Amino acid sequence: MAQIILDKVRKAFGPLTVVAEFSLTVEHGEFIVLVGPSGCGKSTTLRMVAGLEDTSSGSIRIGERDVTDLEPKDRNIAMVFQNYALYPHKSVYDNLAFGLRMRKTEPAEIERQVKWAADILGIEHLLTRKPGQLSGGQMQRVSLGRALVRRPDAFLLDEPLSNLAAKLRVRMREEIGELHKRIGTSMIYVTHDQVEAMTLGDRIVVMNQGRVQQVGTPLQVYDRPANRFVAGFIGAPEMNFLEGELTTSANGACFRGAGMEVALPAQRLTRPATGRAVLGVRPEHVLLSDAGQIAATVGLVEQLGAQTLLVCDTGHGGSLRVLSGREDRFSNGMPCRLALMPKKMLLFDAEDGSSLLSPPQ
């Protein structure tokens, strides 16, 4: 295990900055997930840690060593890619042993390490097969095993599950989480899938346009997003956003828009605000209630099995997604009334997207 420190790491290609002063400390044994849309800079950041991309400025430390200018082979890290990168003509055993042989490891030690990794990953029965005889999940296990046998200071995983079918992706996600618990090695994991980020990470780093938007535990990022981008990117179904006007007085604040009027506690406002604002509320925090202050019409019903997702028209061009327990009584066009959970509402500046409400006490 080793601590990984990125200090003001920056990457630019000519005038184009793809990663802007990225700073992060990954503690010993921590599982960090970099998440964001395509092109946000997360894979480039990972490749700088691996040494596959040079830094334009800043420094990278792994353990006690400054590795900023070291070759990938000298950083004692292992990287797992989405395309498996296995040698098709070699057996599973030889794929696992290849890196150790290149390092002139003793044959007996190679045998011990390969058997150890194969046992952890449940691929002992595959050691004589070639990659072409394996399923996608089995090939990903071999790819993980090849990294595992090196006993690296850190694992770097670049969207390793993106090529797998949905059901297998869930199973492999669980296996990676269990693997991390067993070996305790620091891991940095890149994904565009916010569900993977929420379920795997000790902490999540949300990125957009080359910049870190927020760093926190999964629930910190989910419950207290730093800005509108984070609020909209993290969470499924997506957060509701309603545009309107904000007025404040000694009695509190009031949001008016999309056919509704919502009172907000003045003590939670991070700064005095008036004018345009955006109210945010997650679908599970919108309640179906006969006493609800919002009159709406059901526009779409999606049955998710254990839950039901309603998309409700609030009039004036507004709509709200409502996630509730299993409901069979609703159909398109039915009237309903909705209530927003006061302590769960978020408010964002209409211009820069910054949060205007502090978390409830």
C-alpha positions in Angstrom: 0.0 0.0 0.0 1.1 3.6 -0.6 -0.2 7.1 -0.4 -0.6 8.8 -3.8 -0.3 12.6 -3.9 -1.2 14.7 -6.9 -0.1 18.3 -6.3 -1.4 20.9 -8.8 -1.1 18.4 -11.7 -1.9 20.0 -15.0 -2.1 18.7 -18.6 -2.3 20.8 -21.7 -1.9 20.0 -25.4 -0.7 23.3 -26.8 -3.3 26.0 -26.0 -5.9 23.4 -24.9 -5.9 22.6 -21.2 -7.5 19.2 -20.5 -6.7 18.9 -16.8 -6.5 22.1 -14.8 -4.4 22.0 -11.5 -5.7 18.7 -10.1 -4.8 18.2 -6.5 -5.7 15.1 -4.5 -4.3 12.8 -1.8 -5.2 9.2 -2.0 -4.7 7.6 1.4 -3.1 4.2 2.1 -5.6 1.6 1.0 -8.3 4.1 -0.2 -10.5 3.4 -3.1 -10.9 6.7 -5.1 -13.3 7.0 -8.1 -12.8 9.6 -10.8 -16.2 10.2 -12.4 -17.5 12.5 -15.0 -18.7 12.8 -18.6 -16.6 11.8 -21.6 -13.8 14.3 -22.2 -13.8 15.7 -18.6 -10.1 14.7 -18.1 -10.5 11.7 -15.8 -8.6 9.2 -18.0 -5.9 11.7 -18.7 -5.4 12.2 -15.0 -5.1 8.5 -14.5 -2.6 8.2 -17.4 -0.5 10.9 -15.8 -0.4 8.9 -12.5 0.6 5.8 -14.5 3.3 7.7 -16.5 1.6 7.1 -19.8 1.1 10.9 -20.2 3.6 13.6 -19.1 2.5 16.3 -16.8 2.6 19.9 -18.1 3.2 21.1 -14.5 2.7 19.9 -11.0 4.1 16.7 -9.3 3.0 13.2 -8.4 4.2 11.2 -5.4 3.6 7.5 -4.8 4.7 6.5 -1.3 7.9 8.2 -0.5 9.0 8.7 -4.1 8.4 11.6 -6.5 7.5 9.7 -9.7 6.6 12.7 -11.8 9.4 12.0 -14.3 9.7 8.2 -13.9 8.9 5.7 -16.6 5.7 3.7 -16.1 7.8 0.5 -15.3 9.6 2.3 -12.5 6.4 3.5 -10.6 5.4 0.1 -9.2 1.8 0.6 -10.3 -0.5 -1.8 -12.1 -3.1 -0.6 -14.7 -6.2 -2.4 -15.8 -7.8 -1.3 -19.1 -11.3 -1.7 -20.5 -10.0 -3.8 -23.5 -8.3 -6.4 -21.3 -5.0 -6.2 -23.3 -4.3 -9.9 -23.0 -1.9 -11.8 -25.3 -4.2 -14.0 -27.4 -1.5 -16.6 -28.2 -0.6 -17.2 -24.5 -2.5 -19.3 -22.0 -4.1 -17.6 -19.0 -1.2 -18.9 -16.8 1.4 -17.3 -19.2 -0.6 -14.0 -19.4 -0.5 -13.9 -15.6 3.1 -14.8 -15.4 4.4 -12.5 -18.2 5.1 -9.4 -16.1 6.9 -11.4 -13.5 9.1 -13.2 -16.1 10.0 -9.8 -17.5 11.2 -8.8 -14.1 13.4 -11.9 -13.8 11.3 -13.4 -11.0 12.3 -16.9 -9.8 10.1 -19.6 -11.4 9.0 -20.9 -8.0 7.9 -17.4 -7.0 6.0 -17.0 -10.3 4.2 -20.2 -9.6 3.3 -19.1 -6.1 2.1 -15.7 -7.2 0.0 -16.9 -10.2 -1.7 -19.6 -8.1 -2.4 -17.0 -5.3 -4.0 -14.5 -7.8 -5.9 -17.2 -9.6 -7.3 -18.4 -6.3 -8.4 -15.0 -5.2 -10.2 -14.4 -8.6 -11.6 -17.8 -8.9 -9.9 -18.6 -12.2 -7.8 -21.6 -11.2 -9.7 -23.8 -13.7 -8.9 -21.4 -16.6 -5.1 -21.4 -16.4 -4.6 -23.6 -19.4 -7.0 -21.8 -21.7 -6.3 -19.1 -24.2 -8.1 -15.7 -24.1 -10.2 -16.6 -27.1 -11.8 -19.4 -25.1 -12.9 -17.1 -22.3 -16.0 -15.0 -21.7 -15.8 -11.2 -21.2 -16.0 -11.5 -17.4 -13.3 -14.2 -17.4 -11.0 -12.1 -19.5 -11.5 -9.2 -17.1 -10.6 -11.4 -14.2 -7.4 -12.5 -16.0 -6.6 -8.8 -16.6 -7.1 -8.1 -12.9 -5.0 -11.1 -12.0 -2.1 -10.0 -14.2 -2.1 -6.7 -12.3 -2.5 -8.4 -8.9 0.5 -10.7 -9.2 2.8 -7.7 -9.4 1.9 -6.7 -5.8 1.9 -3.0 -6.8 1.8 0.0 -4.6 -1.4 1.1 -6.4 -4.0 -0.2 -8.9 -5.2 2.1 -11.6 -8.4 1.0 -13.4 -9.6 2.8 -16.5 -13.3 2.0 -17.2 -12.6 -1.8 -16.8 -16.3 -2.8 -16.9 -17.5 -0.8 -19.9 -17.3 -3.7 -22.4 -19.4 -6.0 -20.3 -23.1 -6.7 -20.4 -25.2 -5.0 -17.7 -25.8 -8.0 -15.5 -22.1 -9.1 -15.7 -21.0 -5.5 -15.0 -22.9 -5.5 -11.7 -21.3 -8.9 -10.7 -17.8 -7.7 -11.6 -18.3 -4.4 -9.8 -19.1 -6.5 -6.6 -16.0 -8.6 -7.2 -13.7 -5.5 -7.6 -15.1 -4.2 -4.3 -14.4 -7.5 -2.6 -10.9 -7.7 -4.1 -10.1 -4.2 -2.7 -11.2 -5.3 0.7 -9.1 -8.4 0.6 -5.8 -6.9 -0.6 -6.1 -3.4 0.8 -4.1 -1.8 -2.0 -4.8 1.9 -2.9 -7.0 2.1 -6.1 -7.9 4.8 -8.5 -10.8 3.9 -10.7 -12.1 5.9 -13.7 -15.7 5.6 -14.9 -18.4 7.7 -16.5 -21.0 5.5 -14.7 -22.2 7.3 -11.5 -23.7 4.0 -10.1 -20.2 2.5 -10.2 -18.8 5.5 -8.5 -21.4 5.5 -5.7 -21.1 1.8 -5.0 -17.3 1.4 -5.2 -15.7 4.6 -4.0 -14.6 5.5 -0.5 -14.5 8.9 -2.0 -15.7 10.3 -5.3 -13.9 12.9 -7.4 -16.5 14.5 -9.8 -14.9 16.2 -12.8 -16.1 18.4 -15.6 -14.2 20.1 -18.4 -10.9 19.3 -16.9 -11.7 20.6 -13.4 -12.5 19.0 -10.1 -16.1 19.9 -9.2 -16.3 18.1 -5.8 -14.5 15.5 -3.7 -16.4 13.6 -1.0 -17.8 10.4 0.1 -20.7 9.0 -2.0 -23.4 10.3 0.3 -21.7 13.6 0.8 -21.7 14.2 -2.9 -25.2 12.9 -3.3 -26.8 14.8 -0.4 -24.7 18.0 -0.5 -23.6 18.6 -4.1 -21.3 21.6 -4.5 -23.0 22.9 -7.6 -25.7 22.2 -10.2 -23.5 20.1 -12.4 -22.7 17.6 -9.5 -26.3 17.5 -8.5 -27.4 16.7 -12.0 -24.7 14.2 -12.8 -24.9 12.1 -9.6 -28.1 10.3 -8.9 -30.5 8.1 -10.9 -33.2 9.1 -11.8 -31.8 12.5 -12.4 -32.5 15.4 -10.1 -35.4 17.7 -10.9 -34.4 21.3 -11.7 -37.0 24.1 -11.7 -36.1 27.6 -12.8 -37.7 30.6 -11.1 -37.3 33.8 -9.1 -36.0 34.0 -5.5 -37.0 36.7 -3.1 -35.7 37.1 0.5 -37.1 38.9 3.5 -36.7 38.8 7.3 -39.2 35.9 7.4 -37.3 33.7 5.0 -36.9 33.1 1.3 -39.4 32.2 -1.3 -38.9 30.5 -4.7 -41.5 31.1 -7.3 -41.5 29.3 -10.6 -43.1 26.5 -12.8 -46.5 27.1 -11.3 -45.4 26.8 -7.7 -44.3 28.8 -4.7 -41.9 27.3 -2.2 -40.8 28.7 1.1 -37.1 28.3 2.0 -35.4 28.9 5.4 -33.4 32.1 5.4 -30.8 30.7 7.8 -29.8 28.1 5.1 -29.0 30.7 2.5 -25.3 30.9 2.0 -25.5 34.5 0.8 -28.3 37.0 0.3 -29.9 36.3 -3.0 -32.6 37.6 -5.2 -33.4 37.2 -8.9 -33.1 34.1 -11.0 -32.4 30.8 -9.2 -32.8 27.1 -9.8 -34.5 24.8 -7.3 -33.3 21.2 -7.2 -35.0 18.2 -5.6 -34.4 14.5 -6.2 -37.3 12.4 -7.4 -37.5 10.4 -4.2 -37.9 13.6 -2.3 -41.1 14.5 -4.2 -44.1 13.0 -2.4 -47.5 12.1 -3.8 -49.9 13.7 -1.3 -53.5 14.9 -1.4 -52.4 17.9 0.7 -49.5 18.7 -1.6 -49.0 22.3 -2.6 -48.3 21.5 -6.3 -51.1 20.5 -8.7 -49.9 18.3 -11.5 -50.9 15.8 -14.2 -49.3 12.4 -14.7 -47.5 12.5 -18.1 -45.6 9.2 -18.0 -45.6 6.1 -15.8 -42.4 3.9 -15.8 -42.7 0.7 -13.8 -39.2 -0.2 -12.4 -40.3 -3.3 -10.5 -40.0 -2.4 -6.8 -40.5 1.3 -7.6 -42.6 3.5 -9.9 -41.3 6.6 -11.7 -43.8 9.2 -12.6 -43.1 12.2 -14.8 -45.7 14.8 -13.8 -46.6 18.0 -15.7 -46.9 21.0 -13.3 -48.0 23.4 -15.9 -46.2 26.6 -17.2 -43.7 24.4 -18.9 -42.5 22.6 -15.7 -42.4 19.0 -14.8 -41.3 16.8 -11.9 -40.0 13.3 -11.8 -41.4 11.4 -8.8 -39.9 8.1 -7.5 -42.2 6.3 -5.2 -42.9 2.8 -4.0 -44.7 0.5 -6.4 -47.8 2.2 -7.7 -50.4 0.6 -10.0 -53.1 3.3 -9.6 -51.6 5.9 -11.9 -52.0 6.3 -15.7 -51.3 9.0 -18.2 -53.4 12.1 -17.8 -54.5 11.5 -14.2 -54.4 14.5 -11.9 -52.3 14.4 -8.7 -50.9 16.6 -6.1 -47.2 16.8 -5.1 -45.3 17.9 -2.0 -41.6 18.7 -1.8 -39.6 17.5 1.3 -38.5 20.9 2.7 -35.2 19.7 4.2 -34.1 17.9 1.0 -34.5 20.9 -1.4 -31.4 22.4 -3.0 -31.0 25.9 -4.5 -28.5 26.9 -7.2 -27.4 30.2 -8.7 -28.9 30.5 -12.2 -25.7 32.0 -13.6 -22.8 30.0 -12.2 -24.6 26.9 -10.8 -23.1 27.3 -7.3 -25.1 26.1 -4.3 -27.2 28.8 -2.4 -28.3 26.6 0.5 -26.2 25.1 3.2 -27.0 21.6 4.3 -29.8 21.2 6.9 -28.7 20.7 10.5 
